[in-house]
Amino acid sequence: MMKLNSIGDMARSMTVRARSVQIRNQLDTLTYEMQWGRVRNVSEHLGGDYSQLLDLDRSLSRLDAYRVATSEARLFTDAMQLSLNVVGDSIGKVSATLLSFGTANQTVTHDQASVQAREELDTMMSALNKRVGGRSLFSGIAADVSPLASPESLLAALRAEMVGQPTISAMRQAAEDWFNDPAGFETVIYRGSNTKLTPMQISENERINLPITANDTQFRTAMRDVAIAALVSDPALNIAPDAKTALFRQLGVDLADNEADNIKLQARVGTAEERIEQAATRNAAARTSLEISKNNLIAADPESTATQLKAVQFQLESLYTVTVRNSTLSLVNFLR
């Protein structure tokens, strides 16, 4: 007697369905790996050892942070350079005006020189009050406040110091004393902090340090001389025409020297900008290298994946073929 091994229709249907789901899951996985070029089940691919992958991810996260840091540093230094350019241009314009117009002993010429000095003082102080990304460039760690009060406040305070002085030398000395006195310019006009900005970290082993504030001697000296030029024609000072000419000439020479100092400062910031660009380039190269290493670690073999994909597709097609054939079986067709 022949023994028949068979399963019921419902059991057969469940078996076919389970096999269909299994093949579909394999197909989805292989299609994903073929499309993205990396394995879907990372844990299985790495044998459960994530140490190397986690180390790569940590390094990539650090480089992402440095990418943000270099972008912020670039924005900050670029804005600082623009401000220094404006300050330098203003100093140069006032110096040229004072050296040329100061030789003409005419009231109107003196007035014109003072008016221009007043306008350039506004421009200089506005440049030093520049903010970028909500931070003041020249306020030290007090980045939430503008470093300088208004030009009107500066001129009013300086006028009070110069009025009544008997000679232009005494006026200049009074102005210099007030700008150098901690109770003078630093208290009345400067509103930032004398604590410099902390260095900006732009890579794992490199920092950019730009400890520049609007209270630095170079800026105080420039603002002082331009402010004096703006006040020379003030009737309250009662300066004789010849004395105005002499004072303009002195101020023009001093501002020309200050302009050279400003160029050195611009070069310093320019060096920082170059270092930031170099660090950004190195960081980007390191990031690309790490990404390649990570991709290689979890990459799917395209040839093997393509072969398996074809095999699974064939299995799925075969399963559907068998299923369709089984669905057409009937006793009548069997007895024919």
C-alpha positions as CSV (number, residue, x, y, z in Angstrom):
1,M,0.0,0.0,0.0
2,M,1.4,3.4,-1.0
3,K,1.8,6.0,1.8
4,L,1.0,9.5,0.8
5,N,2.7,12.4,2.5
6,S,0.6,15.5,2.0
7,I,-0.6,18.6,3.8
8,G,-4.0,20.2,3.7
9,D,-4.9,23.1,1.5
10,M,-5.0,25.6,4.3
11,A,-1.5,24.5,5.6
12,R,-0.2,24.6,2.0
13,S,-1.6,28.2,1.6
14,M,0.0,29.3,4.9
15,T,3.3,27.8,3.9
16,V,3.2,29.5,0.5
17,R,2.3,32.8,2.1
18,A,5.1,32.6,4.6
19,R,7.6,31.7,1.9
20,S,6.3,34.6,-0.2
21,V,6.8,37.1,2.7
22,Q,10.3,35.7,3.3
23,I,11.3,36.2,-0.4
24,R,9.7,39.6,-0.5
25,N,11.8,40.7,2.5
26,Q,14.9,39.4,0.9
27,L,14.0,41.2,-2.3
28,D,13.4,44.5,-0.4
29,T,16.7,44.2,1.4
30,L,18.7,43.4,-1.7
31,T,16.9,46.2,-3.7
32,Y,17.8,48.7,-0.9
33,E,21.5,47.5,-0.9
34,M,21.6,47.7,-4.7
35,Q,20.1,51.2,-4.7
36,W,22.1,52.8,-1.8
37,G,25.3,50.7,-2.0
38,R,25.3,49.8,1.7
39,V,24.1,46.9,3.7
40,R,20.7,47.1,5.4
41,N,21.5,45.0,8.4
42,V,24.6,46.7,9.8
43,S,24.7,44.7,12.9
44,E,24.8,41.4,11.0
45,H,27.3,42.8,8.6
46,L,29.7,43.9,11.4
47,G,29.1,40.8,13.5
48,G,27.7,43.0,16.3
49,D,31.0,44.9,16.6
50,Y,30.1,48.6,16.3
51,S,33.4,50.0,17.8
52,Q,35.0,51.1,14.5
53,L,31.7,52.5,13.1
54,L,31.1,54.5,16.3
55,D,34.6,55.9,16.3
56,L,34.1,57.1,12.7
57,D,30.8,58.7,13.6
58,R,32.4,60.5,16.6
59,S,35.1,61.8,14.3
60,L,32.5,63.0,11.8
61,S,30.5,64.7,14.5
62,R,33.6,66.6,15.6
63,L,34.3,67.7,12.1
64,D,30.7,68.8,11.7
65,A,31.2,71.0,14.8
66,Y,34.5,72.4,13.3
67,R,32.7,73.1,10.0
68,V,30.2,75.3,11.9
69,A,33.0,76.9,13.9
70,T,35.0,77.8,10.8
71,S,31.9,79.2,9.1
72,E,31.3,81.4,12.2
73,A,34.9,82.4,12.4
74,R,35.0,83.2,8.7
75,L,31.9,85.4,9.0
76,F,33.3,87.1,12.1
77,T,36.8,87.9,10.6
78,D,35.4,88.9,7.3
79,A,33.1,91.5,9.0
80,M,36.0,92.6,11.2
81,Q,38.1,93.1,8.1
82,L,35.4,95.2,6.4
83,S,35.2,97.4,9.5
84,L,38.9,97.9,9.6
85,N,38.8,98.8,5.9
86,V,36.2,101.5,6.7
87,V,38.2,102.8,9.6
88,G,41.4,102.9,7.5
89,D,39.6,104.7,4.7
90,S,38.2,107.3,7.0
91,I,41.6,107.9,8.6
92,G,43.2,108.3,5.2
93,K,40.6,110.7,4.0
94,V,40.9,113.0,7.0
95,S,44.7,112.8,6.9
96,A,44.8,113.8,3.3
97,T,42.3,116.6,3.8
98,L,44.1,118.0,6.8
99,L,47.5,117.9,5.1
100,S,46.2,119.7,2.0
101,F,43.6,122.1,3.4
102,G,45.6,122.9,6.4
103,T,48.1,125.0,4.3
104,A,45.4,127.4,3.3
105,N,44.7,130.0,6.1
106,Q,41.0,130.5,5.3
107,T,38.1,130.1,7.6
108,V,35.9,128.4,5.0
109,T,38.7,125.8,4.4
110,H,39.1,125.2,8.1
111,D,35.3,124.7,8.4
112,Q,35.3,122.3,5.5
113,A,38.1,120.2,7.1
114,S,36.2,120.1,10.4
115,V,33.0,119.1,8.8
116,Q,34.7,116.3,6.9
117,A,36.4,115.1,10.1
118,R,33.0,115.1,11.9
119,E,31.5,113.0,9.1
120,E,34.4,110.5,9.1
121,L,34.2,110.2,12.9
122,D,30.6,109.1,12.5
123,T,31.7,106.5,9.9
124,M,34.6,105.2,12.1
125,M,32.6,104.8,15.2
126,S,29.8,103.2,13.3
127,A,32.2,100.7,11.8
128,L,33.6,99.9,15.3
129,N,30.0,99.3,16.5
130,K,29.4,96.8,13.7
131,R,27.6,93.6,14.7
132,V,27.4,90.2,13.0
133,G,25.2,87.3,13.9
134,G,24.0,89.4,16.9
135,R,27.6,89.8,18.3
136,S,29.6,93.0,18.4
137,L,33.0,92.7,16.8
138,F,34.9,95.1,19.0
139,S,33.3,94.7,22.5
140,G,35.5,92.0,23.9
141,I,33.5,89.4,25.7
142,A,30.6,91.9,26.1
143,A,29.4,90.9,22.7
144,D,25.8,91.8,23.4
145,V,26.5,95.5,23.5
146,S,27.8,98.0,21.0
147,P,31.2,99.2,22.3
148,L,31.0,102.9,21.6
149,A,28.5,105.6,22.6
150,S,27.4,108.2,20.1
151,P,29.9,110.6,18.3
152,E,27.9,113.5,19.8
153,S,28.7,112.2,23.4
154,L,32.4,111.9,22.5
155,L,32.6,115.4,21.0
156,A,30.7,116.9,23.9
157,A,33.0,115.4,26.5
158,L,36.1,116.3,24.5
159,R,35.0,119.8,24.0
160,A,34.6,120.2,27.7
161,E,38.2,119.2,28.2
162,M,39.6,121.4,25.5
163,V,37.7,124.6,26.2
164,G,39.7,127.2,28.1
165,Q,43.1,125.7,27.2
166,P,45.5,128.6,26.3
167,T,47.4,126.9,23.4
168,I,46.8,124.2,20.8
169,S,49.5,122.2,22.5
170,A,47.6,122.4,25.8
171,M,44.4,121.4,24.0
172,R,46.0,118.4,22.5
173,Q,47.4,117.4,25.8
174,A,44.1,117.8,27.5
175,A,42.5,115.6,24.8
176,E,45.2,113.0,25.2
177,D,44.9,112.9,29.0
178,W,41.1,112.4,28.7
179,F,41.4,109.6,26.2
180,N,44.1,107.8,28.4
181,D,42.3,108.4,31.7
182,P,40.3,105.3,32.8
183,A,37.7,107.8,34.1
184,G,37.6,109.5,30.7
185,F,37.1,107.8,27.4
186,E,36.9,104.3,28.9
187,T,34.2,105.3,31.3
188,V,32.2,107.8,29.3
189,I,32.4,106.4,25.8
190,Y,33.6,102.8,25.8
191,R,30.8,100.4,26.8
192,G,32.4,97.0,26.0
193,S,34.6,94.8,28.0
194,N,38.4,95.0,28.4
195,T,38.4,91.2,28.6
196,K,39.3,90.0,25.1
197,L,37.3,87.4,23.2
198,T,38.4,83.8,23.8
199,P,40.2,82.2,20.9
200,M,38.0,80.5,18.3
201,Q,38.7,76.7,17.8
202,I,38.7,76.0,14.1
203,S,40.2,72.5,14.2
204,E,41.3,69.9,16.7
205,N,44.7,71.5,17.2
206,E,44.3,75.1,15.9
207,R,42.7,78.2,17.3
208,I,42.3,81.8,16.0
209,N,43.0,84.6,18.4
210,L,41.9,88.2,17.6
211,P,41.9,90.1,20.9
212,I,40.8,93.4,19.3
213,T,38.5,95.9,21.0
214,A,37.4,99.5,20.2
215,N,39.2,100.5,23.4
216,D,42.6,99.6,22.0
217,T,45.2,102.4,21.9
218,Q,45.2,102.4,18.1
219,F,41.5,103.1,17.8
220,R,41.5,105.6,20.7
221,T,44.3,107.6,19.1
222,A,42.6,107.7,15.7
223,M,39.2,108.7,17.2
224,R,41.0,111.3,19.3
225,D,42.8,113.0,16.4
226,V,39.8,113.0,14.1
227,A,37.6,114.3,17.0
228,I,40.0,117.1,17.6
229,A,40.0,118.0,13.9
230,A,36.2,118.0,14.1
231,L,36.3,120.5,17.0
232,V,39.0,122.8,15.6
233,S,36.5,125.2,14.0
234,D,34.2,125.2,17.1
235,P,33.8,128.9,18.1
236,A,33.9,127.8,21.8
237,L,37.6,126.9,21.4
238,N,38.4,130.3,20.0
239,I,41.4,129.0,18.0
240,A,43.1,131.6,15.7
241,P,43.3,130.8,12.0
242,D,47.1,130.3,12.0
243,A,46.9,128.0,15.0
244,K,44.1,126.0,13.2
245,T,46.4,125.6,10.2
246,A,49.2,124.4,12.4
247,L,47.0,122.0,14.3
248,F,45.5,120.6,11.2
249,R,49.0,119.9,9.8
250,Q,50.1,118.1,13.1
251,L,46.9,116.0,13.1
252,G,47.3,115.1,9.4
253,V,50.8,113.7,10.0
254,D,49.8,111.8,13.1
255,L,46.8,110.3,11.4
256,A,49.0,109.2,8.5
257,D,51.1,107.3,11.0
258,N,48.0,105.8,12.5
259,E,46.8,104.7,9.1
260,A,50.0,102.6,8.8
261,D,49.2,100.9,12.1
262,N,45.7,100.1,10.9
263,I,47.1,98.5,7.8
264,K,49.2,96.2,10.0
265,L,46.1,95.3,11.9
266,Q,44.3,94.5,8.7
267,A,47.2,92.2,7.7
268,R,46.9,90.4,11.0
269,V,43.2,89.8,10.5
270,G,43.9,88.8,6.9
271,T,46.4,86.2,8.2
272,A,43.6,84.8,10.5
273,E,41.2,84.7,7.5
274,E,43.8,82.6,5.5
275,R,44.3,80.2,8.4
276,I,40.5,79.7,8.7
277,E,40.3,78.9,5.0
278,Q,43.2,76.4,5.3
279,A,41.6,74.8,8.3
280,A,38.3,74.5,6.6
281,T,40.0,72.9,3.6
282,R,41.8,70.4,5.8
283,N,38.6,69.6,7.8
284,A,36.7,69.0,4.6
285,A,39.4,66.7,3.3
286,A,39.4,64.7,6.6
287,R,35.6,64.5,6.5
288,T,35.7,63.1,3.0
289,S,38.3,60.5,4.0
290,L,36.2,59.4,7.0
291,E,33.0,59.2,5.0
292,I,34.8,56.9,2.5
293,S,36.1,54.7,5.3
294,K,32.6,54.6,6.8
295,N,31.0,53.7,3.4
296,N,33.6,51.0,2.8
297,L,32.9,49.6,6.3
298,I,29.1,49.1,5.6
299,A,29.2,48.9,1.8
300,A,27.3,46.1,0.0
301,D,29.2,44.2,-2.7
302,P,27.4,45.3,-5.9
303,E,28.3,42.1,-7.9
304,S,27.2,39.7,-5.1
305,T,24.1,41.8,-4.4
306,A,23.1,41.8,-8.1
307,T,23.6,38.0,-8.3
308,Q,21.5,37.4,-5.1
309,L,18.8,39.8,-6.4
310,K,18.4,37.8,-9.6
311,A,18.2,34.6,-7.7
312,V,15.6,35.9,-5.3
313,Q,13.6,37.3,-8.2
314,F,13.7,33.9,-9.9
315,Q,12.5,32.3,-6.6
316,L,9.6,34.7,-6.3
317,E,8.6,34.2,-10.0
318,S,8.8,30.4,-9.5
319,L,6.7,30.6,-6.3
320,Y,4.0,32.6,-8.1
321,T,4.1,30.1,-11.0
322,V,3.6,27.1,-8.7
323,T,0.9,28.9,-6.8
324,V,-1.0,29.8,-10.0
325,R,-0.8,26.2,-11.2
326,N,-2.0,24.8,-7.9
327,S,-4.9,27.1,-7.9
328,T,-6.2,25.6,-11.2
329,L,-6.1,22.0,-10.0
330,S,-9.5,20.3,-9.6
331,L,-10.8,16.7,-9.5
332,V,-12.4,17.1,-12.9
333,N,-9.2,18.3,-14.5
334,F,-7.3,15.5,-12.7
335,L,-9.7,12.8,-14.1
336,R,-9.6,14.0,-17.6
